[in-house]
Amino acid sequence: MKQFEKSRLWRLVLTAMLIPLAFVAFWPSPVDQPFHGQLAALLNSLHRRGIPTWFNYTFVEASANVALFVPVGVVSSPAFPNWPWWRIGVFGLLISCCMELGQLLFLHDRFPSPIDIVTNTSGAVIGALLAGAAVKRLQARRLPATDL
C-alpha cells in the first residue's frame, strides 16, 4: 500500500474517531453527570484510605480530557505523516477550541473551560509524541545489522 493510500485510510479512521468525540463534546449535559455522586463517594473513600487529596475530581476530569485526546494524536500522526508533533498539537487545539466554543454558544448546561482546551491539546501532543516514538522504534528494529 502506498504512503498516500495509508494516509487516506488513517484519515478515515481519524474522521470516524471524531464522531464519538463530538457526541461527548456536544452532549446536552455534562457526560459525567450521572456518575458524579458515585465518583465523589469513591474519591472520598480513597482519601480516607490514604490517597492524597490532590487526587480529586479536578484531577480526574483533567486526566480524562488528556486521555480522550491521546488517540487523536496517535491517529493523526499516520493520517498526516509530514506533520511534526507540534502541528498535531495545533490540530488538537483547533478541535478543542471548536468543542468549547460550541458548548459556549449552544449548550446552556455545559461549561466551556480554558483548562479543557489545555488538557485536550496536551493529550493530542502526547499521542503524537508516542506515535513518533513508536515509529522510530519500529524503524530501528528494521535496520539490518550491517547498517548499525
Secondary structure, 3 states (H helix, E strand, C coil): CCHHHHHHHHHHHHHHHHHHHHHHHCCCCCCCHHHHHHHHHHHHHHHHCCCCCCCCHHHHHHHHHHHHHHHHHHHHHHHCCCCCHHHHHHHHHHHHHHHHHHHHHHCCCCCCCHHHHHHHHHHHHHHHHHHHHHHHHHHHHHCCHHHC
